[in-house]
Amino acid sequence: MTEEKEPSAMGKCPDGAPIAVVGAVNMDICGMPYQPLVGADSNPGRVSLSMGGVGRNIAHNLALLGQPVSLITVFGDDVNGRRIQEHLEKLGINLSNARTVSGASTSCYVFITDEKGEMQLAISDMGIYTYMTPQFMENRLDVLNRSCLCVIDTNLPQETIEYLAEHLRVPIFADPVSTAKMHKLERILGHIHTLKPNRLEAEYLSGMEITDEASLKKAADVLLDKGIKNVYITLGAKGVLCAGRDRMLLIPGIQTNVRSATGGGDCFMAGLAYAYRAGLSSEEAARLALAAGAICAESDQTINEELSAQMMYERAGF
C-alpha cells in the first residue's frame, strides 16, 4: 500500500438526501457513591439519567452539525421512550420510520461506578432490538435507499445487519460498537463502505495483532482486501489511521483537554458521515472527525451541545 498526498474524495450525496442512521437508543442510569462502595448495602450517592445509544448519539451529533437525519430504531411504550422521542424530535431528527413497541421496555443501561467515576458493575437491557428484524427493515428499504448513506451499529441483530448489507444500495458506514458485538460484521465486510474500528476491533476483524505502525497498516490492508472501501482505525490520543485502496495516512490526534472520553467515537462517526455528504476527501474526513471527537471529549456529557460545523472546521484547522 502506497501513501498518497492527495487522497480522492469519499463521495457526494444527492442534494437534500438525508443521512440515515439505523441503531440503538438507550436511557442510561448511572449511580455514583460519595464514598468507596460497600457491597450488599445501600450506598449514599448521586443517580443521574442521560440519553444514549450509539445510533442515537450519532444522529444527535449530526443534527448539531446541521445535517438532515433520519433515525430508524425502536422505542418501548414507556416514559423513557417518550422522553427520548420528544428530545430527538426537538433536534429535528426524523423519526417517521421508527417504531414504538407496545408492551416492550425502551433499551436501558444501568451502571454503578466507584467514588472516582470508574465503572464497577452494569446491566444492559437491550432485548427490544430483537424487534428490528429483516422484515422490519424490508418495509423501510425504499426510504433507506433514498438516503445519502446509512450508518449502522452492531446493537442490531446479526441477521438484520446481514439483510441490510445485501439490500442497501447506498454506502454503509459501520460502527463495531464493542469487542463483544463486532463479530456481527464478519460476514458482511465486503459490503461496507466505511468502517470505524478502534485498535482492538481492528485486530479482531483483521485477525492480526497490532503492535506497531507496520502491523497497524498491515491490519488495514487485510480489511481493505476484504472489500471495505475506507477504514479509519482510531487510536485514541495518537490519532487515526486513514486507509483506502489507493492511500494510507496516519493522522496525529488533536490536542484535547479531555473531560470525558464517552461518546467520542460516536461523534467521530458523525464527522465521517458529515464529510461524505459534503464530498470531502477521506483525509479531510479524518481530520474533521478527529476534531469532532476532540470537541466531544471536552464535555462532561456524552454529547457536547456546543458542537457545530463551524467549530469542527476551525478545530480541524481548515
C-alpha positions in Angstrom: 0.0 0.0 0.0 1.5 3.3 -1.0 0.8 6.7 0.6 -0.8 9.4 -1.4 -0.5 13.1 -0.8 -3.9 14.0 -2.3 -6.5 11.3 -1.3 -9.5 11.0 -3.6 -12.9 12.2 -2.5 -15.1 10.0 -0.3 -18.2 10.8 -2.3 -21.1 13.2 -2.5 -24.8 12.8 -1.9 -27.8 14.0 -4.0 -29.0 17.4 -2.9 -31.3 17.2 0.0 -30.7 13.5 0.7 -30.7 12.8 4.5 -28.2 10.7 6.4 -30.0 7.5 7.7 -28.9 6.0 11.0 -30.1 2.6 12.0 -29.2 1.7 15.6 -29.8 1.9 19.3 -31.3 4.4 21.6 -30.7 4.0 25.4 -31.7 5.5 28.7 -28.5 5.5 30.7 -28.8 5.4 34.5 -25.6 6.0 36.5 -25.2 5.6 40.2 -22.0 7.1 41.8 -21.3 6.8 45.5 -19.9 9.6 47.6 -17.6 7.2 49.4 -15.9 3.8 48.5 -18.5 1.3 47.5 -19.8 -1.1 50.2 -21.0 -4.4 48.8 -24.5 -5.8 49.5 -25.5 -2.5 51.1 -27.2 0.8 50.3 -24.6 3.4 49.3 -25.4 7.2 49.6 -24.5 8.9 46.3 -25.8 10.5 43.2 -28.1 9.0 40.5 -28.2 10.6 37.0 -30.1 9.9 33.9 -28.9 10.6 30.4 -29.9 9.7 26.8 -27.5 7.4 25.0 -27.2 4.6 22.5 -24.7 4.6 19.6 -27.3 5.3 16.9 -29.0 8.0 18.9 -25.7 9.6 19.7 -24.5 9.7 16.1 -27.9 11.1 14.9 -27.8 13.8 17.7 -24.3 14.8 16.7 -25.3 15.0 13.0 -28.2 17.2 13.9 -25.8 19.6 15.8 -23.7 19.6 12.6 -26.7 20.9 10.7 -27.4 17.7 8.8 -30.8 16.2 7.8 -31.0 12.9 9.7 -33.5 10.0 9.8 -33.2 7.7 12.7 -34.6 4.2 12.4 -34.9 2.4 15.8 -37.4 1.0 18.2 -38.8 2.5 21.5 -40.7 0.9 24.3 -44.2 2.3 25.1 -42.9 3.8 28.4 -41.8 7.1 29.9 -38.2 6.6 28.8 -39.2 6.0 25.2 -41.5 9.1 25.1 -38.8 11.3 26.7 -36.2 10.2 24.2 -38.5 10.6 21.3 -39.6 14.1 22.3 -35.9 15.2 22.7 -34.9 13.8 19.2 -37.9 15.5 17.6 -36.9 18.8 19.1 -33.5 18.3 17.5 -35.2 18.0 14.1 -34.4 14.3 13.7 -36.9 12.4 11.5 -38.5 9.5 13.5 -41.2 8.7 11.0 -39.7 5.3 10.3 -39.0 4.4 13.9 -41.4 2.2 15.8 -42.9 2.2 19.3 -43.4 -1.4 20.5 -46.4 -2.0 22.8 -45.5 -3.9 26.0 -41.8 -3.6 25.5 -39.3 -1.6 27.6 -37.0 1.0 26.0 -33.4 0.0 26.0 -31.8 0.8 29.3 -28.2 0.7 30.6 -27.8 0.8 34.4 -24.3 1.1 35.8 -22.6 1.8 39.1 -19.2 3.5 39.4 -16.8 3.9 42.3 -16.4 7.2 44.0 -13.9 8.2 41.3 -16.3 7.5 38.5 -14.8 4.2 37.3 -17.5 1.7 36.3 -17.8 -1.3 38.6 -21.0 -3.0 37.6 -23.6 -2.7 34.8 -26.7 -4.3 33.5 -27.7 -3.7 29.8 -31.4 -4.4 28.9 -31.4 -4.2 25.1 -33.9 -7.0 24.3 -36.1 -4.6 22.4 -33.8 -4.7 19.4 -35.0 -8.2 18.6 -38.0 -6.4 17.0 -35.6 -4.8 14.4 -36.0 -7.9 12.2 -35.2 -8.2 8.5 -38.9 -7.8 7.9 -38.9 -4.6 9.9 -36.1 -3.3 7.6 -37.8 -4.6 4.4 -40.7 -2.2 5.0 -38.2 0.7 5.2 -35.8 -0.2 2.4 -37.2 2.4 -0.1 -36.6 5.1 2.5 -33.1 3.9 3.3 -32.2 3.6 -0.4 -33.2 7.3 -1.0 -30.8 8.4 1.7 -27.3 9.8 1.3 -25.7 6.9 3.2 -26.7 4.6 6.0 -24.9 4.4 9.4 -25.4 1.1 11.2 -24.4 -0.1 14.7 -24.0 -3.6 15.9 -26.7 -3.4 18.5 -28.9 -4.7 15.7 -29.5 -8.5 15.4 -26.9 -10.1 13.1 -29.5 -11.3 10.6 -30.7 -7.8 10.3 -27.2 -6.4 9.7 -26.7 -9.1 7.0 -30.1 -8.3 5.4 -29.2 -4.6 5.2 -25.8 -5.4 3.7 -27.4 -7.4 0.9 -30.2 -5.0 0.1 -28.9 -1.4 0.7 -27.8 0.4 -2.5 -26.3 3.4 -0.6 -22.9 3.4 1.2 -22.9 1.6 4.5 -20.9 3.2 7.4 -20.5 0.7 10.2 -19.6 1.2 13.8 -18.4 -2.1 15.5 -19.6 -0.6 18.9 -17.6 -3.1 21.1 -15.5 -6.2 21.1 -18.5 -8.2 22.3 -20.6 -7.2 19.2 -18.2 -6.7 16.3 -18.4 -10.3 15.2 -21.8 -9.4 13.6 -19.8 -7.6 10.9 -17.5 -10.5 9.9 -19.7 -11.9 7.1 -20.5 -8.5 5.6 -17.2 -6.7 5.5 -17.2 -6.7 1.7 -20.4 -4.7 1.7 -19.1 -1.9 4.0 -18.1 1.4 2.5 -16.6 2.9 5.7 -15.6 1.1 8.8 -14.5 2.8 12.1 -12.9 0.3 14.4 -10.6 1.0 17.3 -7.3 -0.9 17.6 -8.8 -4.0 19.4 -11.7 -4.2 17.0 -9.3 -3.9 14.0 -7.2 -6.7 15.5 -10.3 -9.0 15.7 -11.8 -8.2 12.3 -8.4 -8.5 10.5 -7.1 -11.4 12.5 -3.8 -9.5 13.1 -2.1 -8.4 16.2 -1.3 -4.7 16.1 1.9 -3.9 17.9 3.4 -1.0 15.9 2.8 1.2 12.8 3.8 -1.6 10.4 1.3 -4.1 11.8 -1.3 -1.4 12.1 -1.0 -0.7 8.3 -1.0 -4.4 7.6 -4.2 -4.9 9.5 -5.8 -2.1 7.5 -4.6 -3.8 4.3 -6.3 -7.0 5.3 -9.6 -5.2 6.0 -9.3 -3.4 2.6 -8.7 -6.7 0.9 -12.0 -7.9 2.3 -13.7 -5.3 0.2 -14.1 -2.3 2.5 -13.5 1.0 0.7 -12.4 3.2 3.6 -11.0 2.1 7.0 -10.4 4.5 9.9 -8.7 2.8 12.8 -9.0 5.1 15.8 -6.0 5.3 18.1 -7.2 7.5 21.0 -4.8 10.4 21.7 -2.5 9.1 18.9 -5.0 9.9 16.2 -6.3 7.7 13.4 -5.0 5.6 10.5 -7.0 6.7 7.4 -6.8 3.9 4.8 -8.3 3.3 1.4 -7.5 1.4 -1.7 -5.0 4.0 -3.1 -3.7 5.7 0.0 -2.9 5.2 3.7 -2.1 8.0 6.1 -1.5 8.2 9.9 -3.0 11.4 11.1 -2.0 12.6 14.6 -4.5 13.4 17.3 -5.7 16.9 18.2 -4.6 18.4 21.5 -7.6 18.0 23.8 -8.5 18.9 27.3 -10.3 15.6 28.0 -13.1 15.7 30.5 -14.9 12.5 29.3 -14.0 10.1 26.5 -17.5 8.6 26.5 -19.2 9.4 23.2 -16.1 10.5 21.3 -16.3 7.6 18.9 -19.9 8.3 18.1 -19.0 11.9 17.4 -16.1 10.8 15.2 -18.5 8.7 13.1 -20.8 11.6 12.7 -17.9 13.6 11.4 -17.1 11.0 8.8 -20.7 10.9 7.7 -20.8 14.7 7.5 -17.7 14.8 5.4 -19.0 12.2 3.0 -22.2 14.2 2.4 -20.1 17.3 1.8 -18.0 15.5 -0.8 -14.7 15.9 1.1 -11.6 13.7 0.7 -11.0 10.8 3.0 -8.1 12.7 4.6 -10.3 15.8 5.2 -12.9 13.4 6.6 -10.5 12.0 9.1 -9.3 15.5 10.2 -12.9 16.7 10.7 -13.8 13.5 12.5 -10.8 13.9 14.9 -11.9 17.5 15.5 -15.5 16.4 16.3 -14.3 13.8 18.7 -12.0 16.2 20.4 -14.8 18.7 20.9 -17.0 15.9 22.3 -14.3 14.9 24.8 -14.1 18.4 26.2 -17.6 18.0 27.7 -18.7 16.1 30.8 -21.6 14.7 28.9 -21.8 12.1 26.1 -22.9 14.9 23.7 -21.3 18.3 23.6 -24.2 20.6 22.8 -21.8 23.3 21.7 -20.7 21.2 18.7 -21.3 22.9 15.3 -19.9 22.5 11.8 -18.1 25.8 12.1 -16.4 24.8 15.4 -15.4 21.4 13.8 -13.8 23.1 10.8 -12.0 25.6 12.9 -10.7 22.9 15.3 -9.5 20.8 12.3 -7.5 23.9 11.0 -9.5 24.2 7.7 
